[in-house]
């Protein structure tokens, strides 16, 4: 504020301005990282290695590691699922048929084979950002003795792998049933530049 205006900034306004400036800087940093997909994921992998080294060398915080693993599994499942779940749409369509309504399927049928792009429930950017935040929080939790709950870690490892196998099996069956692949596999089609 200018000195001649007669309004002086309060400590609350100063704190609010500093917080807004910090949020702008944070958002600008995230915006600069957006196009660097490989580097972002390599950074997350390095952060996970540091976290797991911390767990192994400290011989503790297994419950924090387990919680992080479950959260990352949840994010992975959301990343692999379509935004508009065909099984829910099938249920809604069946309910509409039972009520005597008109049947209009939102999905392509064998007759019209219209191309529908795969839209993820959790976009890649949000997957990376949430994973990075969770890993940083878990890493900071390992510096507090409060989170070092004594548990028998082999049971947690076995339980996580069983949970991973069951959920991925269910997800793969869902992908096969509704015929979608959440990854770009194969040759990319090029338009406008026809080879002669």
N, C-alpha and C positions, 0 to 999 in steps of 0.2 A: 504494500500500500504506500501511497505517497504521503510525505509528512504534512503537506498542506491540506489534505482531505479531512483531517480531524479524526479519522478512524484509525485506531491502532489495532494491530492484529493480536489476538489473544493466544495464549499457549495452545489452546485446543485447535485454533485455526492453523497455527504453525505445524502442529502434529498432523493435522488433516492434510495440509499441503505436502508435507514430507511423505506421508503415506501414499498420496496420489502420485507423487513423483516416483516413488519406489515401484509402485504398480505399473506405471508407464515404462520404466526401465526394464522391468521383468517381462512385460509383454513384448517390448522391442527385441529383447534377447531371444524370446521364443520365436518371434517372427523371423529373425535371422537364421534360426536353426531349422526352420520348416523344410526348406528344399534339400537339406543334407541328410537323406534317409539313412544311407549306409553308415555314415559317421555317428548319427544319433544312436543307432542300434549297437554299434561297436562300443560306444561310450556306456550304454546300459549294460552290455556284457562285461565290460571292465569293472563297472560298479558292482555287479553281481559277484564277480570273482573276488573283489575286495571284501564284500560282505561274507561270502562263504569262507574265505581265509580267516576272517575275524572269528567266525563261529568255530572253525576247526582248531585254530590256535588257542582260543580262549577256553575251549571245552565247556561251553555253556550257551545259554540263550537259544536252546533248541526249540522252545515254544514260539519264539519270535520268528525263527527260520521256518517253522511249520506254518505259522500264520501267513507269512509272506508267500510261501509256496502255494497255499490254498487260494490266496488272493490273485496271484498271477495265473493260476489255473482258471479261475473264474473269468479273468480278463481274456484269456486265450479262447475260452468257449464263446464269449460274447463277440470276439473278433471273427470267429469261424461261422457264426450264425447269421442268417440273412435278417435284414431289418424288418421285413414283413414275412413272418413265419408262415410257410405254406400249410402247416398242420393246423394252425389256428384259423387260417382262412378256410380250410376244408370244413372245420367245425362250424364256423359261421355260415358257410354255404349250406351245410346239412340242416342247420336250424332254420334257415330261410326256406328251404324246400319243405320241411315239416309244417311250416306255418302257411304254406301255399303261395309264397311270393315268387316273383320272376327269378329265373336262374341266370345270372350273369357271372361267369367265373373271372376273377381278376388275373388268373394265371393263363399262360398260353396253353391251348389244347393241341392235340395231335393234328387237328385240321388247319389251324392258322400259324403254328410255329413261329409266332412273333418273337423277336429277340428282346429279352428283358435283361438288362445288366444286373450283375450281382451287387447289391448294396448291403454293406455290412451293418450289423447292429451297433458295433463299436468300430469307428474308423481307425486307421493305422496310427494317425497322429495322437488320438486320445488313448489308444492302447499304449503307445510309447510313453506319453506324458504320465499317465496313471501308474505305469510300471516303474518309471524313474522316481516319481514321488514316493511310492510305497517302499521302494528299495532304500531311498534316503532316510525315510522315517524308521524303517527297520534297523538300518545301520546306526542311527542315533539312539535307538532303544537299547542297543548292545552296550552302550556306555553307562547304563543305569542298572544297578543291582536289583531294582524292583522287578524288572522283567526277566531276571534269571531264575525262572521257576524250575526246580529239579524235576525232571521227567526222564523216563527210560526211552532214549531217543530211537532205538531200533524199531520200537512199536510205531512211532510216528512215521518213520521212513516207510515201513511196510504198508501202513494205512494210507499214506499219500500215494504210493504206487498203485495200490488196489483201486483207490478212488480215481486216479488218473486213467487207469486202464478201463474202468467201467464207464466213466463219462466220455472218454474218447470213442469207445465202442458204440455207445448210444449216439454220439454225434456223427460218426461215420455212417451208421445205419440210416440216420435222418438224411444225410447227404445223398446216399444211394437211393432211398425211397423217393425223394423229391427231385432227384437228378440235377444237383447243382454242385459246382466246384468253387470254393472260395478263393482260389488262386488263379492268376493268369498263367495258364500253361499252354505251351505251343507257340507257333509263329504268330507274330503280330501282323494284322492286315494293314497294308499301307494304301492310303487313298490319295488320288491326285497325281502320283508319280508312277504311272504305268510303265513297266519295263517293255522295251521294244526289241 
